[in-house]
Amino acid sequence: MTAVIEQNPDLVLDQSADDYWNRYQLTFALYSVSDRAIPSAFDGLKPGQRRLLYQMHDSKLLPGNKPQKSSKVCSAVTGNLHPHGGASMYGAAALMAAEFQRVKVIDGQGAFPRIQGDIPAADRYTEMRLSAPGAALTAELDDHAVPMVQTFDGEWTEPTMLPAQWPVLLCNGAVGIAEGWATKVPAHNPREVMAACRALLARPNTTDDTLVKLIPGPDWGCGATVVGTAGLREYITTGRGAFTVRGTVSVDGKHCIITELPPGVASNTVQDRIRALVESGEMSGVADMSDLTDRRNGLRIVVTAKRGHSAETIRDQLLALTPLESTFAASLVALDEDRVPRWWSVRELISAFLHLRDSVVLRRSEYRLDKVTARRHLVAGLMTIHLDIDAAVAVIRGSDTVDDARQGLQERFKIDEEQANYVLGLQLRRLTKLDVIELQAEAEKLDAEFAALTELVSNPDARRKVIDQELVETAKLFKGPEFDRRTVLDYEATPVTSGSDEDGPRERKVNAAWRLDDRGVFSDSDGDLLTSGLGWAVWTDGRVKFTTGSGLPYKIRDIPVAPDIIGLLRSGVLADGYHLAMVTRRGKVLRIDPAAVNPQGAAGNGVAGVKLADDGDEVIAALPISGENGEAILSKSEKGWKVTEVADIPVKGRGGAGVGFHPFIKGEDAVLSASISATGFVRGRKSVRAEKRAKSTIKGSGGDVTPAAYGARLAT
């Protein structure tokens, strides 16, 4: 490889990290944010969804028309507009056709998802077309109502946004994760959203109280219940807020019947969690669980209680221990006009939609005004000819060429070249008296339309009236019973944040029997109780971790102290008031106060503890020390050993190189091989030797050991 590079020096890319980030990583980050995962605040769609609907509109897949194979539709989209793979495009289409979608944008034929977590049939087996609400998103494309740009290959044009007649983002919600940004918008009832749009259109300064009355809370297609009022007003007014959502669990005798799930929670996820709880013994009162879900009746999971156990208790445990009750953290992130992501409130999203409608009415009015103006011009010329049709015929018949006839008509009737060409292209039937009457009626109609369009283009108040009328017509799409509110807003209920037993609710906390042993495993085996201090772990590469046990389950089962325990040197529990000493092979020691390091949960892999000297350096010992009088560290190298009093070692912050405490013989390749902390032998070297000869015990970090055992430990 080296020879190849020497022969071809151009293969080496000499570029700084900043240049690489600005050229590659930043470009990808901007692309993932603005062209994939984050929806627009105006039409409420992500680019893939927008291109799919545009392709279906262009293919005339409208309500009432014959649907088309999903594979054909998705292939056309990926080939013409969105080159990111048919599987991802079909996934987006299946979601817009799902039964649990608040407003179905696509009318799907075949096995599309009915409940959350369902997998649609393969795209070769399903068909799709636009639903009536979906067609309302693309209806004005032919009126040049939105800007068009070239596609990725320059062969097609596509709209920068759809002329949506209803706010998709608020009605259907959205979830997306991009580079540094994420959006999570809940769905809302379309009737309530349309009413709020009309209210803000009429009174842009509508108070927050009025807005909260118009849109009291989310309304998902999956149903569920919003528990309490915490976070609702904050979310609606600021765009950020967390509230509790609970699935529907009813009690029928000894059975708990689950019929609705919170948004984003799949049926198989809930069932897997219930099975795990039953196997671990946390839900010992469950006798059986059956999944009776079908396409006719929808979701139905039946959990049966054992004899002697209450179904109400099982219901409380289901809500407390499974995702049947969870927190929905709303984050209304969307792209602005410049495709830059930012946070929006519900009011601002409605205002963005109304701004889109205003621009649509303006652009289509300008387009239609140009057409009307051009037609009025031709009609005016034709009416001038009809005033003396015989003279016009004479001019045409007396001309040798078409150019002479055109020039003669222009001179005789004072019309321009465009009008003269239109007259020359007329059919003879347009010379009848009846046609003159029709021409006059058309001219009057064009004059009236010209005046109305001119008013729309120049007067925003006139456009607002048109927008309001169109909102009323669009709202008729949501008159059906399927658009009744599905999500219950239970303001009086309180979240179930604890499990339950026969004596009532119990506090959900870390099990007091958790232990952390030297192997770096939380278990019920021998070791120090985690509740008696702070758990710690040290790796040979210099990492250190402190943990309080946060996030550990109530039921004990072996769990590593970190996801990556390769190179784990030692772990244990640090008593209150103790420090942790990390000793390196190069004779450095770092004394860390655990109060200066943020504790991590079980998912953390530790932080930088001690900085190693070179590639051959490593951490060889981790010693809990108290700093009491007489406590010292005994270290041994290839050429000698040394006792260092703990009080002489300063406390340092994590990430430092530590301080030297074991000098080596100059010129010798000597490295530290072992170290141990103890109390009672810092009384001079003679006392230590006397204790060794007397075979007394030395209290170390691993318990009381004899000098012989200590020597064996050094040897290993």
URTA-V988488 format. One record per backbone hydrogen bond with DSSP energy under -1.0 kcal/mol. CO is the residue of the C=O (numbers start at 1). NH is the residue of the N-H. If there is no record, write none. Layout:
BEGIN
co->CO nh->NH
co->CO nh->NH
END
This chain:
BEGIN
co->1 nh->5
co->2 nh->6
co->3 nh->7
co->4 nh->8
co->8 nh->11
co->9 nh->12
co->13 nh->15
co->16 nh->20
co->17 nh->21
co->18 nh->22
co->19 nh->23
co->20 nh->24
co->20 nh->25
co->21 nh->26
co->24 nh->28
co->25 nh->29
co->26 nh->30
co->27 nh->31
co->28 nh->32
co->29 nh->33
co->30 nh->34
co->31 nh->35
co->32 nh->37
co->39 nh->335
co->45 nh->40
co->46 nh->50
co->47 nh->51
co->48 nh->52
co->49 nh->53
co->50 nh->54
co->51 nh->55
co->52 nh->56
co->53 nh->57
co->54 nh->58
co->55 nh->59
co->56 nh->61
co->57 nh->60
co->60 nh->62
co->61 nh->130
co->62 nh->65
co->68 nh->128
co->69 nh->73
co->70 nh->74
co->71 nh->75
co->72 nh->76
co->73 nh->77
co->74 nh->78
co->75 nh->79
co->76 nh->80
co->77 nh->81
co->77 nh->82
co->82 nh->84
co->85 nh->89
co->86 nh->90
co->87 nh->91
co->88 nh->92
co->89 nh->93
co->90 nh->94
co->91 nh->95
co->92 nh->96
co->93 nh->97
co->96 nh->105
co->96 nh->106
co->98 nh->101
co->105 nh->131
co->107 nh->129
co->109 nh->127
co->110 nh->112
co->111 nh->121
co->113 nh->99
co->115 nh->118
co->116 nh->267
co->122 nh->125
co->123 nh->71
co->126 nh->70
co->127 nh->109
co->128 nh->68
co->129 nh->107
co->131 nh->135
co->132 nh->136
co->134 nh->137
co->138 nh->141
co->140 nh->143
co->140 nh->145
co->141 nh->144
co->147 nh->160
co->149 nh->158
co->156 nh->151
co->158 nh->149
co->162 nh->164
co->166 nh->168
co->167 nh->171
co->168 nh->172
co->169 nh->173
co->174 nh->185
co->176 nh->183
co->178 nh->180
co->181 nh->178
co->183 nh->176
co->184 nh->331
co->185 nh->174
co->187 nh->219
co->189 nh->193
co->190 nh->194
co->191 nh->195
co->192 nh->196
co->193 nh->197
co->194 nh->198
co->195 nh->199
co->196 nh->200
co->197 nh->201
co->198 nh->202
co->199 nh->203
co->203 nh->206
co->207 nh->211
co->208 nh->212
co->209 nh->213
co->210 nh->214
co->211 nh->215
co->220 nh->223
co->224 nh->488
co->225 nh->246
co->226 nh->490
co->229 nh->232
co->231 nh->235
co->232 nh->236
co->233 nh->237
co->234 nh->238
co->235 nh->239
co->236 nh->346
co->239 nh->332
co->241 nh->330
co->243 nh->328
co->244 nh->227
co->245 nh->326
co->246 nh->225
co->248 nh->259
co->248 nh->260
co->250 nh->257
co->252 nh->255
co->254 nh->305
co->255 nh->252
co->256 nh->303
co->257 nh->250
co->258 nh->301
co->262 nh->265
co->266 nh->270
co->267 nh->271
co->268 nh->272
co->269 nh->273
co->270 nh->274
co->271 nh->275
co->272 nh->276
co->273 nh->277
co->274 nh->278
co->275 nh->279
co->276 nh->280
co->277 nh->282
co->277 nh->283
co->283 nh->286
co->285 nh->306
co->288 nh->304
co->290 nh->302
co->294 nh->298
co->298 nh->294
co->300 nh->292
co->301 nh->258
co->302 nh->290
co->303 nh->256
co->304 nh->287
co->304 nh->288
co->306 nh->309
co->310 nh->314
co->311 nh->315
co->312 nh->316
co->313 nh->317
co->314 nh->318
co->315 nh->319
co->316 nh->320
co->317 nh->321
co->318 nh->322
co->322 nh->325
co->324 nh->247
co->326 nh->245
co->328 nh->243
co->328 nh->330
co->330 nh->241
co->331 nh->184
co->331 nh->333
co->332 nh->344
co->334 nh->342
co->335 nh->41
co->336 nh->339
co->340 nh->336
co->342 nh->334
co->345 nh->349
co->346 nh->350
co->347 nh->351
co->348 nh->352
co->349 nh->353
co->350 nh->354
co->351 nh->355
co->352 nh->356
co->353 nh->357
co->354 nh->358
co->355 nh->359
co->356 nh->360
co->357 nh->361
co->358 nh->362
co->359 nh->363
co->360 nh->364
co->361 nh->365
co->362 nh->366
co->363 nh->367
co->364 nh->368
co->365 nh->369
co->366 nh->370
co->367 nh->371
co->368 nh->372
co->369 nh->373
co->370 nh->374
co->371 nh->375
co->372 nh->376
co->373 nh->377
co->374 nh->378
co->375 nh->379
co->376 nh->380
co->377 nh->381
co->378 nh->382
co->379 nh->383
co->380 nh->384
co->381 nh->385
co->382 nh->386
co->385 nh->388
co->388 nh->392
co->389 nh->393
co->390 nh->394
co->391 nh->395
co->392 nh->396
co->393 nh->397
co->394 nh->398
co->396 nh->399
co->401 nh->405
co->402 nh->406
co->403 nh->407
co->404 nh->408
co->405 nh->409
co->406 nh->410
co->407 nh->411
co->408 nh->412
co->409 nh->413
co->410 nh->414
co->416 nh->420
co->417 nh->421
co->418 nh->422
co->419 nh->423
co->420 nh->424
co->421 nh->425
co->423 nh->426
co->427 nh->430
co->428 nh->431
co->429 nh->432
co->432 nh->436
co->433 nh->437
co->434 nh->438
co->435 nh->439
co->436 nh->440
co->437 nh->441
co->438 nh->442
co->439 nh->443
co->440 nh->444
co->441 nh->445
co->442 nh->446
co->443 nh->447
co->444 nh->448
co->445 nh->449
co->446 nh->450
co->447 nh->451
co->448 nh->452
co->449 nh->453
co->450 nh->454
co->451 nh->455
co->452 nh->456
co->453 nh->457
co->454 nh->458
co->455 nh->459
co->459 nh->463
co->460 nh->464
co->461 nh->465
co->462 nh->466
co->463 nh->467
co->464 nh->468
co->465 nh->469
co->466 nh->470
co->467 nh->471
co->468 nh->472
co->469 nh->473
co->470 nh->474
co->471 nh->475
co->474 nh->477
co->475 nh->478
co->476 nh->479
co->480 nh->483
co->481 nh->484
co->488 nh->226
co->489 nh->491
co->490 nh->228
co->495 nh->497
co->499 nh->506
co->501 nh->504
co->504 nh->501
co->511 nh->514
co->514 nh->530
co->515 nh->523
co->517 nh->520
co->520 nh->561
co->521 nh->517
co->522 nh->559
co->523 nh->515
co->528 nh->516
co->529 nh->532
co->530 nh->533
co->534 nh->574
co->535 nh->547
co->536 nh->572
co->537 nh->545
co->538 nh->569
co->538 nh->570
co->539 nh->542
co->540 nh->619
co->542 nh->609
co->542 nh->610
co->543 nh->539
co->544 nh->607
co->545 nh->537
co->546 nh->600
co->547 nh->535
co->549 nh->552
co->559 nh->522
co->565 nh->568
co->567 nh->540
co->570 nh->538
co->572 nh->536
co->574 nh->534
co->575 nh->578
co->579 nh->625
co->580 nh->592
co->581 nh->623
co->582 nh->590
co->583 nh->620
co->583 nh->621
co->584 nh->587
co->585 nh->672
co->587 nh->661
co->587 nh->662
co->588 nh->584
co->589 nh->659
co->590 nh->582
co->591 nh->652
co->592 nh->580
co->593 nh->596
co->594 nh->597
co->601 nh->604
co->607 nh->544
co->609 nh->655
co->614 nh->617
co->618 nh->585
co->621 nh->583
co->623 nh->581
co->625 nh->579
co->628 nh->631
co->631 nh->646
co->632 nh->678
co->633 nh->644
co->634 nh->676
co->635 nh->642
co->636 nh->673
co->636 nh->674
co->640 nh->637
co->642 nh->635
co->644 nh->633
co->645 nh->648
co->646 nh->649
co->656 nh->611
co->659 nh->589
co->665 nh->668
co->668 nh->670
co->674 nh->636
co->676 nh->634
co->678 nh->632
co->681 nh->683
co->684 nh->688
co->685 nh->689
co->686 nh->690
co->687 nh->691
co->688 nh->692
co->689 nh->693
co->690 nh->694
co->691 nh->696
co->692 nh->695
co->698 nh->705
co->700 nh->703
co->703 nh->700
co->705 nh->698
co->706 nh->710
co->707 nh->711
co->708 nh->712
co->709 nh->713
co->710 nh->714
co->711 nh->715
co->712 nh->716
END
